[in-house]
Amino acid sequence: MGRGRAKAKQTKVARELKYYSPDTDLRALESELHGQSTKPAARATHDDARDADSDDYDDWSPPQR
């Protein structure tokens, strides 16, 4: 008992998702498919690459003898 209300709500949500059609920005889609970017790509610096590789192991590891 009590499953009917939950199932009805799930059915309602599923139906809304199925038939919902948002406005599509066709120009943005076209530029994305052709690989044209409206924003310049940010270049990674040496410090950014170091931070990405860092996993803080050095902070927690014991000092070398």
ABEGO torsion letter per residue (X at the ends): XGAAAAAAAAAAAAAAAAABBBBBBAAAAAAAAAGBBABBBBBBBAAAAAAAABAGAAAABBBBX
